[in-house]
């Protein structure tokens, strides 16, 4: 099934995903902040494990715990933000654009 413009029946349609891109960016930033915050607790655990190797192990354990926590949070936040943005694009915003007549429309429900 090909998507067609409801006004001129043209099959030349561009899908704009603005909310998905914005949601993914905001989710990434928020997820990284949340992940880094949670990683501070993880860095303490990394420091305890790294204490076996001495001061260098404590440092590397703390830093690696914070970095991995931030990355994991960023990935999760990006995925969630992209899903919310895609839902907003699909159901609320007119995210389809006819390249022939310029009409913007949503997918039929």
Jmol script that loads the backbone (N, CA, C; Angstrom):
load data "model"
ATOM      1  N   UNK A   1       0.847  -1.169   0.000  1.00  0.00           N
ATOM      2  CA  UNK A   1       0.000   0.000   0.000  1.00  0.00           C
ATOM      3  C   UNK A   1       0.896   1.237   0.000  1.00  0.00           C
ATOM      4  N   UNK A   2       0.715   2.056  -0.994  1.00  0.00           N
ATOM      5  CA  UNK A   2       1.496   3.273  -1.132  1.00  0.00           C
ATOM      6  C   UNK A   2       0.737   4.444  -0.512  1.00  0.00           C
ATOM      7  N   UNK A   3       1.464   5.294   0.160  1.00  0.00           N
ATOM      8  CA  UNK A   3       0.868   6.478   0.769  1.00  0.00           C
ATOM      9  C   UNK A   3       0.610   7.515  -0.316  1.00  0.00           C
ATOM     10  N   UNK A   4      -0.613   8.054  -0.339  1.00  0.00           N
ATOM     11  CA  UNK A   4      -0.978   9.058  -1.329  1.00  0.00           C
ATOM     12  C   UNK A   4      -1.540  10.283  -0.641  1.00  0.00           C
ATOM     13  N   UNK A   5      -1.368  11.427  -1.295  1.00  0.00           N
ATOM     14  CA  UNK A   5      -1.909  12.690  -0.794  1.00  0.00           C
ATOM     15  C   UNK A   5      -3.434  12.644  -0.862  1.00  0.00           C
ATOM     16  N   UNK A   6      -4.137  12.993   0.218  1.00  0.00           N
ATOM     17  CA  UNK A   6      -5.601  12.988   0.176  1.00  0.00           C
ATOM     18  C   UNK A   6      -6.179  14.113  -0.689  1.00  0.00           C
ATOM     19  N   UNK A   7      -5.393  15.113  -0.983  1.00  0.00           N
ATOM     20  CA  UNK A   7      -5.892  16.237  -1.772  1.00  0.00           C
ATOM     21  C   UNK A   7      -5.728  15.994  -3.272  1.00  0.00           C
ATOM     22  N   UNK A   8      -4.505  15.608  -3.717  1.00  0.00           N
ATOM     23  CA  UNK A   8      -4.252  15.479  -5.161  1.00  0.00           C
ATOM     24  C   UNK A   8      -3.949  14.040  -5.601  1.00  0.00           C
ATOM     25  N   UNK A   9      -3.961  13.090  -4.661  1.00  0.00           N
ATOM     26  CA  UNK A   9      -3.680  11.666  -4.914  1.00  0.00           C
ATOM     27  C   UNK A   9      -2.289  11.404  -5.469  1.00  0.00           C
ATOM     28  N   UNK A  10      -1.345  12.289  -5.211  1.00  0.00           N
ATOM     29  CA  UNK A  10       0.025  12.097  -5.660  1.00  0.00           C
ATOM     30  C   UNK A  10       0.731  11.097  -4.742  1.00  0.00           C
ATOM     31  N   UNK A  11       1.528  10.198  -5.318  1.00  0.00           N
ATOM     32  CA  UNK A  11       2.286   9.265  -4.476  1.00  0.00           C
ATOM     33  C   UNK A  11       3.615   9.844  -3.988  1.00  0.00           C
ATOM     34  N   UNK A  12       3.926  11.063  -4.360  1.00  0.00           N
ATOM     35  CA  UNK A  12       5.202  11.675  -3.961  1.00  0.00           C
ATOM     36  C   UNK A  12       5.032  12.360  -2.610  1.00  0.00           C
ATOM     37  N   UNK A  13       5.347  11.618  -1.555  1.00  0.00           N
ATOM     38  CA  UNK A  13       5.128  12.069  -0.184  1.00  0.00           C
ATOM     39  C   UNK A  13       6.463  12.029   0.567  1.00  0.00           C
ATOM     40  N   UNK A  14       6.728  13.074   1.319  1.00  0.00           N
ATOM     41  CA  UNK A  14       7.892  13.110   2.208  1.00  0.00           C
ATOM     42  C   UNK A  14       7.386  13.050   3.644  1.00  0.00           C
ATOM     43  N   UNK A  15       8.008  12.211   4.443  1.00  0.00           N
ATOM     44  CA  UNK A  15       7.631  12.111   5.856  1.00  0.00           C
ATOM     45  C   UNK A  15       8.624  12.904   6.690  1.00  0.00           C
ATOM     46  N   UNK A  16       8.111  13.862   7.422  1.00  0.00           N
ATOM     47  CA  UNK A  16       8.930  14.702   8.290  1.00  0.00           C
ATOM     48  C   UNK A  16       8.866  14.124   9.696  1.00  0.00           C
ATOM     49  N   UNK A  17       9.982  13.987  10.332  1.00  0.00           N
ATOM     50  CA  UNK A  17      10.030  13.397  11.677  1.00  0.00           C
ATOM     51  C   UNK A  17      10.670  14.377  12.645  1.00  0.00           C
ATOM     52  N   UNK A  18      10.127  15.562  12.719  1.00  0.00           N
ATOM     53  CA  UNK A  18      10.722  16.589  13.580  1.00  0.00           C
ATOM     54  C   UNK A  18      10.619  16.246  15.051  1.00  0.00           C
ATOM     55  N   UNK A  19       9.440  15.835  15.507  1.00  0.00           N
ATOM     56  CA  UNK A  19       9.260  15.529  16.927  1.00  0.00           C
ATOM     57  C   UNK A  19      10.108  14.331  17.336  1.00  0.00           C
ATOM     58  N   UNK A  20      10.274  13.367  16.439  1.00  0.00           N
ATOM     59  CA  UNK A  20      11.087  12.208  16.769  1.00  0.00           C
ATOM     60  C   UNK A  20      12.553  12.621  16.957  1.00  0.00           C
ATOM     61  N   UNK A  21      13.057  13.500  16.094  1.00  0.00           N
ATOM     62  CA  UNK A  21      14.441  13.948  16.211  1.00  0.00           C
ATOM     63  C   UNK A  21      14.648  14.777  17.472  1.00  0.00           C
ATOM     64  N   UNK A  22      13.710  15.661  17.753  1.00  0.00           N
ATOM     65  CA  UNK A  22      13.814  16.495  18.957  1.00  0.00           C
ATOM     66  C   UNK A  22      13.674  15.638  20.208  1.00  0.00           C
ATOM     67  N   UNK A  23      12.717  14.715  20.199  1.00  0.00           N
ATOM     68  CA  UNK A  23      12.533  13.820  21.340  1.00  0.00           C
ATOM     69  C   UNK A  23      13.753  12.958  21.595  1.00  0.00           C
ATOM     70  N   UNK A  24      14.383  12.482  20.524  1.00  0.00           N
ATOM     71  CA  UNK A  24      15.592  11.669  20.679  1.00  0.00           C
ATOM     72  C   UNK A  24      16.732  12.494  21.271  1.00  0.00           C
ATOM     73  N   UNK A  25      16.864  13.737  20.819  1.00  0.00           N
ATOM     74  CA  UNK A  25      17.944  14.594  21.344  1.00  0.00           C
ATOM     75  C   UNK A  25      17.721  14.913  22.824  1.00  0.00           C
ATOM     76  N   UNK A  26      16.497  15.288  23.170  1.00  0.00           N
ATOM     77  CA  UNK A  26      16.194  15.600  24.572  1.00  0.00           C
ATOM     78  C   UNK A  26      16.331  14.351  25.437  1.00  0.00           C
ATOM     79  N   UNK A  27      15.856  13.215  24.928  1.00  0.00           N
ATOM     80  CA  UNK A  27      15.990  11.959  25.669  1.00  0.00           C
ATOM     81  C   UNK A  27      17.432  11.557  25.891  1.00  0.00           C
ATOM     82  N   UNK A  28      18.274  11.814  24.886  1.00  0.00           N
ATOM     83  CA  UNK A  28      19.691  11.489  25.022  1.00  0.00           C
ATOM     84  C   UNK A  28      20.335  12.320  26.115  1.00  0.00           C
ATOM     85  N   UNK A  29      20.049  13.610  26.113  1.00  0.00           N
ATOM     86  CA  UNK A  29      20.633  14.498  27.127  1.00  0.00           C
ATOM     87  C   UNK A  29      20.128  14.130  28.517  1.00  0.00           C
ATOM     88  N   UNK A  30      18.807  13.948  28.626  1.00  0.00           N
ATOM     89  CA  UNK A  30      18.239  13.579  29.921  1.00  0.00           C
ATOM     90  C   UNK A  30      18.706  12.219  30.404  1.00  0.00           C
ATOM     91  N   UNK A  31      18.780  11.272  29.477  1.00  0.00           N
ATOM     92  CA  UNK A  31      19.241   9.931  29.845  1.00  0.00           C
ATOM     93  C   UNK A  31      20.701   9.923  30.266  1.00  0.00           C
ATOM     94  N   UNK A  32      21.517  10.723  29.574  1.00  0.00           N
ATOM     95  CA  UNK A  32      22.931  10.790  29.947  1.00  0.00           C
ATOM     96  C   UNK A  32      23.092  11.412  31.330  1.00  0.00           C
ATOM     97  N   UNK A  33      22.310  12.452  31.603  1.00  0.00           N
ATOM     98  CA  UNK A  33      22.377  13.088  32.924  1.00  0.00           C
ATOM     99  C   UNK A  33      21.927  12.112  34.007  1.00  0.00           C
ATOM    100  N   UNK A  34      20.833  11.406  33.750  1.00  0.00           N
ATOM    101  CA  UNK A  34      20.329  10.436  34.722  1.00  0.00           C
ATOM    102  C   UNK A  34      21.313   9.277  34.880  1.00  0.00           C
ATOM    103  N   UNK A  35      21.868   8.835  33.758  1.00  0.00           N
ATOM    104  CA  UNK A  35      22.832   7.737  33.814  1.00  0.00           C
ATOM    105  C   UNK A  35      24.094   8.123  34.550  1.00  0.00           C
ATOM    106  N   UNK A  36      24.563   9.358  34.322  1.00  0.00           N
ATOM    107  CA  UNK A  36      25.761   9.810  35.028  1.00  0.00           C
ATOM    108  C   UNK A  36      25.487   9.953  36.521  1.00  0.00           C
ATOM    109  N   UNK A  37      24.284  10.411  36.860  1.00  0.00           N
ATOM    110  CA  UNK A  37      23.916  10.529  38.266  1.00  0.00           C
ATOM    111  C   UNK A  37      23.892   9.154  38.934  1.00  0.00           C
ATOM    112  N   UNK A  38      23.273   8.204  38.248  1.00  0.00           N
ATOM    113  CA  UNK A  38      23.227   6.849  38.803  1.00  0.00           C
ATOM    114  C   UNK A  38      24.618   6.212  38.786  1.00  0.00           C
ATOM    115  N   UNK A  39      25.440   6.660  37.839  1.00  0.00           N
ATOM    116  CA  UNK A  39      26.776   6.090  37.725  1.00  0.00           C
ATOM    117  C   UNK A  39      27.679   6.508  38.870  1.00  0.00           C
ATOM    118  N   UNK A  40      27.359   7.617  39.510  1.00  0.00           N
ATOM    119  CA  UNK A  40      28.161   8.006  40.675  1.00  0.00           C
ATOM    120  C   UNK A  40      28.075   6.938  41.750  1.00  0.00           C
ATOM    121  N   UNK A  41      26.882   6.372  41.905  1.00  0.00           N
ATOM    122  CA  UNK A  41      26.754   5.258  42.841  1.00  0.00           C
ATOM    123  C   UNK A  41      27.505   4.036  42.306  1.00  0.00           C
ATOM    124  N   UNK A  42      27.426   3.843  40.986  1.00  0.00           N
ATOM    125  CA  UNK A  42      28.155   2.735  40.375  1.00  0.00           C
ATOM    126  C   UNK A  42      29.650   2.926  40.442  1.00  0.00           C
ATOM    127  N   UNK A  43      30.086   4.179  40.399  1.00  0.00           N
ATOM    128  CA  UNK A  43      31.522   4.420  40.476  1.00  0.00           C
ATOM    129  C   UNK A  43      32.058   4.082  41.861  1.00  0.00           C
ATOM    130  N   UNK A  44      31.212   4.223  42.871  1.00  0.00           N
ATOM    131  CA  UNK A  44      31.639   3.813  44.206  1.00  0.00           C
ATOM    132  C   UNK A  44      31.846   2.300  44.256  1.00  0.00           C
ATOM    133  N   UNK A  45      30.954   1.575  43.595  1.00  0.00           N
ATOM    134  CA  UNK A  45      31.118   0.120  43.530  1.00  0.00           C
ATOM    135  C   UNK A  45      32.364  -0.225  42.720  1.00  0.00           C
ATOM    136  N   UNK A  46      32.579   0.511  41.619  1.00  0.00           N
ATOM    137  CA  UNK A  46      33.781   0.295  40.815  1.00  0.00           C
ATOM    138  C   UNK A  46      35.041   0.598  41.597  1.00  0.00           C
ATOM    139  N   UNK A  47      34.965   1.616  42.455  1.00  0.00           N
ATOM    140  CA  UNK A  47      36.119   1.965  43.284  1.00  0.00           C
ATOM    141  C   UNK A  47      36.399   0.861  44.294  1.00  0.00           C
ATOM    142  N   UNK A  48      35.350   0.266  44.840  1.00  0.00           N
ATOM    143  CA  UNK A  48      35.551  -0.835  45.793  1.00  0.00           C
ATOM    144  C   UNK A  48      36.197  -2.033  45.111  1.00  0.00           C
ATOM    145  N   UNK A  49      35.711  -2.339  43.916  1.00  0.00           N
ATOM    146  CA  UNK A  49      36.284  -3.473  43.186  1.00  0.00           C
ATOM    147  C   UNK A  49      37.711  -3.156  42.761  1.00  0.00           C
ATOM    148  N   UNK A  50      37.921  -1.898  42.326  1.00  0.00           N
ATOM    149  CA  UNK A  50      39.252  -1.495  41.892  1.00  0.00           C
ATOM    150  C   UNK A  50      40.237  -1.324  43.022  1.00  0.00           C
ATOM    151  N   UNK A  51      39.753  -1.289  44.258  1.00  0.00           N
ATOM    152  CA  UNK A  51      40.638  -1.105  45.403  1.00  0.00           C
ATOM    153  C   UNK A  51      41.617  -2.259  45.553  1.00  0.00           C
ATOM    154  N   UNK A  52      41.266  -3.383  44.958  1.00  0.00           N
ATOM    155  CA  UNK A  52      42.166  -4.539  45.004  1.00  0.00           C
ATOM    156  C   UNK A  52      43.480  -4.193  44.298  1.00  0.00           C
ATOM    157  N   UNK A  53      43.374  -3.381  43.228  1.00  0.00           N
ATOM    158  CA  UNK A  53      44.570  -3.018  42.447  1.00  0.00           C
ATOM    159  C   UNK A  53      45.251  -1.767  42.973  1.00  0.00           C
ATOM    160  N   UNK A  54      44.715  -1.163  44.011  1.00  0.00           N
ATOM    161  CA  UNK A  54      45.346   0.018  44.591  1.00  0.00           C
ATOM    162  C   UNK A  54      44.736   1.319  44.074  1.00  0.00           C
ATOM    163  N   UNK A  55      45.443   2.439  44.276  1.00  0.00           N
ATOM    164  CA  UNK A  55      44.894   3.745  43.893  1.00  0.00           C
ATOM    165  C   UNK A  55      44.575   3.866  42.404  1.00  0.00           C
ATOM    166  N   UNK A  56      45.398   3.261  41.561  1.00  0.00           N
ATOM    167  CA  UNK A  56      45.126   3.313  40.121  1.00  0.00           C
ATOM    168  C   UNK A  56      43.842   2.559  39.801  1.00  0.00           C
ATOM    169  N   UNK A  57      43.631   1.449  40.441  1.00  0.00           N
ATOM    170  CA  UNK A  57      42.408   0.660  40.241  1.00  0.00           C
ATOM    171  C   UNK A  57      41.175   1.406  40.706  1.00  0.00           C
ATOM    172  N   UNK A  58      41.303   2.132  41.810  1.00  0.00           N
ATOM    173  CA  UNK A  58      40.178   2.930  42.303  1.00  0.00           C
ATOM    174  C   UNK A  58      39.808   3.998  41.283  1.00  0.00           C
ATOM    175  N   UNK A  59      40.816   4.673  40.755  1.00  0.00           N
ATOM    176  CA  UNK A  59      40.567   5.733  39.774  1.00  0.00           C
ATOM    177  C   UNK A  59      39.920   5.177  38.517  1.00  0.00           C
ATOM    178  N   UNK A  60      40.505   4.124  37.956  1.00  0.00           N
ATOM    179  CA  UNK A  60      39.955   3.541  36.739  1.00  0.00           C
ATOM    180  C   UNK A  60      38.562   2.951  36.969  1.00  0.00           C
ATOM    181  N   UNK A  61      38.354   2.341  38.116  1.00  0.00           N
ATOM    182  CA  UNK A  61      37.032   1.785  38.436  1.00  0.00           C
ATOM    183  C   UNK A  61      35.982   2.869  38.541  1.00  0.00           C
ATOM    184  N   UNK A  62      36.310   3.986  39.169  1.00  0.00           N
ATOM    185  CA  UNK A  62      35.357   5.091  39.309  1.00  0.00           C
ATOM    186  C   UNK A  62      35.028   5.716  37.961  1.00  0.00           C
ATOM    187  N   UNK A  63      36.057   6.004  37.186  1.00  0.00           N
ATOM    188  CA  UNK A  63      35.850   6.658  35.888  1.00  0.00           C
ATOM    189  C   UNK A  63      35.084   5.753  34.931  1.00  0.00           C
ATOM    190  N   UNK A  64      35.463   4.492  34.856  1.00  0.00           N
ATOM    191  CA  UNK A  64      34.778   3.589  33.930  1.00  0.00           C
ATOM    192  C   UNK A  64      33.328   3.372  34.344  1.00  0.00           C
ATOM    193  N   UNK A  65      33.062   3.314  35.644  1.00  0.00           N
ATOM    194  CA  UNK A  65      31.680   3.177  36.104  1.00  0.00           C
ATOM    195  C   UNK A  65      30.835   4.379  35.719  1.00  0.00           C
ATOM    196  N   UNK A  66      31.383   5.590  35.853  1.00  0.00           N
ATOM    197  CA  UNK A  66      30.641   6.796  35.493  1.00  0.00           C
ATOM    198  C   UNK A  66      30.404   6.877  33.988  1.00  0.00           C
ATOM    199  N   UNK A  67      31.404   6.546  33.189  1.00  0.00           N
ATOM    200  CA  UNK A  67      31.262   6.608  31.728  1.00  0.00           C
ATOM    201  C   UNK A  67      30.243   5.589  31.239  1.00  0.00           C
ATOM    202  N   UNK A  68      30.335   4.362  31.707  1.00  0.00           N
ATOM    203  CA  UNK A  68      29.398   3.333  31.265  1.00  0.00           C
ATOM    204  C   UNK A  68      27.971   3.640  31.701  1.00  0.00           C
ATOM    205  N   UNK A  69      27.804   4.176  32.889  1.00  0.00           N
ATOM    206  CA  UNK A  69      26.472   4.557  33.339  1.00  0.00           C
ATOM    207  C   UNK A  69      25.890   5.677  32.495  1.00  0.00           C
ATOM    208  N   UNK A  70      26.712   6.673  32.149  1.00  0.00           N
ATOM    209  CA  UNK A  70      26.245   7.768  31.302  1.00  0.00           C
ATOM    210  C   UNK A  70      25.862   7.295  29.917  1.00  0.00           C
ATOM    211  N   UNK A  71      26.665   6.401  29.336  1.00  0.00           N
ATOM    212  CA  UNK A  71      26.349   5.873  28.013  1.00  0.00           C
ATOM    213  C   UNK A  71      25.077   5.035  28.021  1.00  0.00           C
ATOM    214  N   UNK A  72      24.915   4.205  29.030  1.00  0.00           N
ATOM    215  CA  UNK A  72      23.709   3.380  29.114  1.00  0.00           C
ATOM    216  C   UNK A  72      22.473   4.252  29.284  1.00  0.00           C
ATOM    217  N   UNK A  73      22.573   5.281  30.102  1.00  0.00           N
ATOM    218  CA  UNK A  73      21.446   6.193  30.273  1.00  0.00           C
ATOM    219  C   UNK A  73      21.128   6.954  29.001  1.00  0.00           C
ATOM    220  N   UNK A  74      22.143   7.365  28.262  1.00  0.00           N
ATOM    221  CA  UNK A  74      21.926   8.104  27.016  1.00  0.00           C
ATOM    222  C   UNK A  74      21.227   7.240  25.974  1.00  0.00           C
ATOM    223  N   UNK A  75      21.623   5.983  25.877  1.00  0.00           N
ATOM    224  CA  UNK A  75      20.995   5.083  24.900  1.00  0.00           C
ATOM    225  C   UNK A  75      19.522   4.860  25.256  1.00  0.00           C
ATOM    226  N   UNK A  76      19.247   4.604  26.514  1.00  0.00           N
ATOM    227  CA  UNK A  76      17.862   4.406  26.939  1.00  0.00           C
ATOM    228  C   UNK A  76      17.018   5.649  26.759  1.00  0.00           C
ATOM    229  N   UNK A  77      17.570   6.805  27.110  1.00  0.00           N
ATOM    230  CA  UNK A  77      16.840   8.058  26.942  1.00  0.00           C
ATOM    231  C   UNK A  77      16.575   8.379  25.485  1.00  0.00           C
ATOM    232  N   UNK A  78      17.529   8.097  24.628  1.00  0.00           N
ATOM    233  CA  UNK A  78      17.366   8.337  23.194  1.00  0.00           C
ATOM    234  C   UNK A  78      16.260   7.456  22.635  1.00  0.00           C
ATOM    235  N   UNK A  79      16.245   6.199  22.994  1.00  0.00           N
ATOM    236  CA  UNK A  79      15.217   5.280  22.494  1.00  0.00           C
ATOM    237  C   UNK A  79      13.829   5.695  22.966  1.00  0.00           C
ATOM    238  N   UNK A  80      13.711   6.045  24.228  1.00  0.00           N
ATOM    239  CA  UNK A  80      12.409   6.460  24.757  1.00  0.00           C
ATOM    240  C   UNK A  80      11.955   7.772  24.129  1.00  0.00           C
ATOM    241  N   UNK A  81      12.857   8.739  24.012  1.00  0.00           N
ATOM    242  CA  UNK A  81      12.511  10.015  23.396  1.00  0.00           C
ATOM    243  C   UNK A  81      12.110   9.862  21.941  1.00  0.00           C
ATOM    244  N   UNK A  82      12.790   8.987  21.214  1.00  0.00           N
ATOM    245  CA  UNK A  82      12.448   8.749  19.808  1.00  0.00           C
ATOM    246  C   UNK A  82      11.073   8.102  19.680  1.00  0.00           C
ATOM    247  N   UNK A  83      10.741   7.181  20.570  1.00  0.00           N
ATOM    248  CA  UNK A  83       9.424   6.547  20.522  1.00  0.00           C
ATOM    249  C   UNK A  83       8.317   7.546  20.828  1.00  0.00           C
ATOM    250  N   UNK A  84       8.530   8.379  21.845  1.00  0.00           N
ATOM    251  CA  UNK A  84       7.518   9.382  22.168  1.00  0.00           C
ATOM    252  C   UNK A  84       7.367  10.395  21.034  1.00  0.00           C
ATOM    253  N   UNK A  85       8.482  10.823  20.463  1.00  0.00           N
ATOM    254  CA  UNK A  85       8.432  11.766  19.358  1.00  0.00           C
ATOM    255  C   UNK A  85       7.763  11.187  18.126  1.00  0.00           C
ATOM    256  N   UNK A  86       8.025   9.908  17.852  1.00  0.00           N
ATOM    257  CA  UNK A  86       7.408   9.259  16.698  1.00  0.00           C
ATOM    258  C   UNK A  86       5.897   9.149  16.884  1.00  0.00           C
ATOM    259  N   UNK A  87       5.467   8.858  18.097  1.00  0.00           N
ATOM    260  CA  UNK A  87       4.035   8.807  18.385  1.00  0.00           C
ATOM    261  C   UNK A  87       3.399  10.194  18.219  1.00  0.00           C
ATOM    262  N   UNK A  88       4.099  11.211  18.674  1.00  0.00           N
ATOM    263  CA  UNK A  88       3.606  12.576  18.517  1.00  0.00           C
ATOM    264  C   UNK A  88       3.546  12.957  17.038  1.00  0.00           C
ATOM    265  N   UNK A  89       4.571  12.593  16.280  1.00  0.00           N
ATOM    266  CA  UNK A  89       4.569  12.854  14.838  1.00  0.00           C
ATOM    267  C   UNK A  89       3.400  12.169  14.143  1.00  0.00           C
ATOM    268  N   UNK A  90       3.189  10.916  14.474  1.00  0.00           N
ATOM    269  CA  UNK A  90       2.200  10.104  13.771  1.00  0.00           C
ATOM    270  C   UNK A  90       0.766  10.538  14.062  1.00  0.00           C
ATOM    271  N   UNK A  91       0.479  10.901  15.319  1.00  0.00           N
ATOM    272  CA  UNK A  91      -0.911  11.117  15.700  1.00  0.00           C
ATOM    273  C   UNK A  91      -1.305  12.565  15.912  1.00  0.00           C
ATOM    274  N   UNK A  92      -0.362  13.456  16.151  1.00  0.00           N
ATOM    275  CA  UNK A  92      -0.713  14.838  16.473  1.00  0.00           C
ATOM    276  C   UNK A  92      -0.273  15.806  15.380  1.00  0.00           C
ATOM    277  N   UNK A  93       0.991  15.742  15.021  1.00  0.00           N
ATOM    278  CA  UNK A  93       1.523  16.681  14.041  1.00  0.00           C
ATOM    279  C   UNK A  93       1.289  16.173  12.623  1.00  0.00           C
ATOM    280  N   UNK A  94       1.109  17.094  11.709  1.00  0.00           N
ATOM    281  CA  UNK A  94       0.965  16.728  10.301  1.00  0.00           C
ATOM    282  C   UNK A  94       2.365  16.474   9.749  1.00  0.00           C
ATOM    283  N   UNK A  95       2.809  15.220   9.793  1.00  0.00           N
ATOM    284  CA  UNK A  95       4.200  14.929   9.461  1.00  0.00           C
ATOM    285  C   UNK A  95       4.410  14.418   8.040  1.00  0.00           C
ATOM    286  N   UNK A  96       3.358  14.316   7.242  1.00  0.00           N
ATOM    287  CA  UNK A  96       3.505  13.929   5.843  1.00  0.00           C
ATOM    288  C   UNK A  96       3.301  15.153   4.967  1.00  0.00           C
ATOM    289  N   UNK A  97       4.154  15.312   3.978  1.00  0.00           N
ATOM    290  CA  UNK A  97       4.114  16.471   3.093  1.00  0.00           C
ATOM    291  C   UNK A  97       4.062  16.003   1.652  1.00  0.00           C
ATOM    292  N   UNK A  98       3.039  16.458   0.928  1.00  0.00           N
ATOM    293  CA  UNK A  98       2.934  16.152  -0.492  1.00  0.00           C
ATOM    294  C   UNK A  98       3.925  17.047  -1.233  1.00  0.00           C
ATOM    295  N   UNK A  99       4.764  16.419  -2.033  1.00  0.00           N
ATOM    296  CA  UNK A  99       5.777  17.165  -2.760  1.00  0.00           C
ATOM    297  C   UNK A  99       5.214  17.851  -4.007  1.00  0.00           C
ATOM    298  N   UNK A 100       3.987  17.531  -4.382  1.00  0.00           N
ATOM    299  CA  UNK A 100       3.367  18.132  -5.560  1.00  0.00           C
ATOM    300  C   UNK A 100       2.548  19.365  -5.178  1.00  0.00           C
ATOM    301  N   UNK A 101       1.592  19.208  -4.245  1.00  0.00           N
ATOM    302  CA  UNK A 101       0.704  20.333  -3.910  1.00  0.00           C
ATOM    303  C   UNK A 101       1.050  21.016  -2.592  1.00  0.00           C
ATOM    304  N   UNK A 102       1.967  20.439  -1.794  1.00  0.00           N
ATOM    305  CA  UNK A 102       2.378  21.060  -0.541  1.00  0.00           C
ATOM    306  C   UNK A 102       1.440  20.816   0.629  1.00  0.00           C
ATOM    307  N   UNK A 103       0.464  19.927   0.474  1.00  0.00           N
ATOM    308  CA  UNK A 103      -0.497  19.631   1.539  1.00  0.00           C
ATOM    309  C   UNK A 103       0.179  18.801   2.636  1.00  0.00           C
ATOM    310  N   UNK A 104      -0.066  19.174   3.910  1.00  0.00           N
ATOM    311  CA  UNK A 104       0.445  18.406   5.062  1.00  0.00           C
ATOM    312  C   UNK A 104      -0.704  17.619   5.661  1.00  0.00           C
ATOM    313  N   UNK A 105      -0.441  16.365   6.036  1.00  0.00           N
ATOM    314  CA  UNK A 105      -1.493  15.529   6.575  1.00  0.00           C
ATOM    315  C   UNK A 105      -0.916  14.443   7.467  1.00  0.00           C
ATOM    316  N   UNK A 106      -1.783  13.879   8.307  1.00  0.00           N
ATOM    317  CA  UNK A 106      -1.439  12.733   9.166  1.00  0.00           C
ATOM    318  C   UNK A 106      -1.858  11.454   8.482  1.00  0.00           C
ATOM    319  N   UNK A 107      -1.369  10.358   9.001  1.00  0.00           N
ATOM    320  CA  UNK A 107      -1.848   9.065   8.521  1.00  0.00           C
ATOM    321  C   UNK A 107      -3.271   8.866   9.006  1.00  0.00           C
ATOM    322  N   UNK A 108      -4.095   8.186   8.235  1.00  0.00           N
ATOM    323  CA  UNK A 108      -5.456   7.902   8.713  1.00  0.00           C
ATOM    324  C   UNK A 108      -5.405   6.980   9.918  1.00  0.00           C
ATOM    325  N   UNK A 109      -6.336   7.174  10.828  1.00  0.00           N
ATOM    326  CA  UNK A 109      -6.369   6.387  12.068  1.00  0.00           C
ATOM    327  C   UNK A 109      -7.013   5.068  11.840  1.00  0.00           C
TER     328      UNK A 109
END
end "model"
wireframe off; spacefill off
backbone 0.3
color backbone group
